[in-house]
Amino acid sequence: MTKEFWLVFNKEKHWTSNFLEPGFMHVSIITKSRGNFIFLNPIKNEFEIIILSDVNEKEFVERIKKNHKMLYVKTKKQKSFQFMTPQLPTCVSLVKYIMGIKLNCLTPYKLYSKLLSMKYTNTLSENILDVKEIK
């Protein structure tokens, strides 16, 4: 069984702009369940969850990609519960946990570039089945 995710990389300026790659200040994640889109946004003081029903997938993605960089990631669904390893609770660590993947990256840009690099060098892991840049 597989799961589909859309990673949304936020370009908005933030105090972390001094340390992060331009255009990659934050990452949030979208997935689908029972025909609904579920938008998960881990931010510093809360975990925002928005459920959208009766949404056209193509129009939805088109609207988001106008202002954000996006990746489509297909993963193998986890067979059992996965404990979160001790790490900083950042948007990147929470997104990786939700997708059930283990990659050595701390920033949104490193996550983006590492996933694309795996795709283009044909080194996808056993959990990551596909990665596509949405342009």
N, C-alpha and C positions, 0 to 999 in steps of 0.2 A: 504494500500500500504506500502511496506517495502523498506528500503535502506540497502545496504551491504557496509561495510567498512573493510579495513585491516589497522590496526595500526602498524607502523614500528618503533621500538625502537632502537635508534642508540647507538652503543657501543663506538664510537670514543671518545678519550680523549679531554677534553675541560677545560677552566679555571674553569668551574663550577664543575669539577670532585671532588673537595675538599668537596662539599656540597651534591652531588647527589649519589645515589646508583650506584655502578659499573655496567656497561652494560645498563644503562638507563639515558644517558646524554640528549637525545632529543627524541621527538616523531613527526612523520609526518603521513600523512593519505593518503590512496588510496581508490578510489571508482570507480564505473563503471557507465557510462551513454551512452546510445545508442551504446553499443558494444565497447566503448573506455574506457581504463583505464585512470583515472585522478589522478595524483600524486600531492598532495598539501603539501608543505613544508614551514611552518611558521618559518622563521629565523629572527634574531634580526633586520636586516635592510631592509628586503624585504619579500615578500610572493611568493615563487617559485611555478609555476604551469607548469606541463608537461603533455601533452595529448599524449597517446600512442594508436595507432590503429593497427589492425591486429596482436594482441598479443595473444598467447596461455596462458590462465589463469593459468593452472597447471605449465607450464614451467616458467612463470613470477614469481609466488609465490615461486617456488623451488629456483630460482636464488636469490631472495631477502633474503629468510630465511637462506641461508648459512652464511650470515654475520650479521644478525639482529634477534632480538626477534620479534615475530609477534603475533598479536591477530586478529581474525576475529570477527566482531561485526555486528549483524543484528538489525536494529532499525525500529521502526514504523515511517513512514514519517510524518513530522510535517504538521498539517492542516492549520496553519496560520503562519505568520511571527513572529519570536521570537526575542525580543530585547535582546541585550547582556547586562547582568547586569554589573555594575561597578566592575572591577577587573583588576589585572595586565595582560597586553597583553603578555602572555607566549605561548609557543607551546602547552601546555596542555589546557589552557583556550580556545584557538582558535580551537583545535581539538574537544573539548567538544561541542563548539558552532556549528561547522560544522555538528556534528552527532546529534545535537538537544537533548543532554542529560545534566542533572544537577547532578553532583557528587561533593562531598566535597573533592577535592584533588588538589594539586598544582604542584606536581612533576610527571615526567613520570613514575617513579616506583610506586607511589601511585595510579595513574590511572590504570596501569597494574594490580597491586595486588587487587585493589578494584573491577575491572571488573571480574577478575578470582574468587574472593571471592563470588561475587554475583552469579556466575554460580554454584560454588560448594556447596553453602549453599541454593541454589534454591530460591534466593531472587531477581530475576531479576525485574526491575521496569516495569511500563506499557509501557515506550518507548523503553527499551532494551529487545529485544525478544530472542537473543541468543548470546553467547560468546564462542569462541573456541580458545584454544592455538594452534598455528601452529608450529609443531615440525619437 
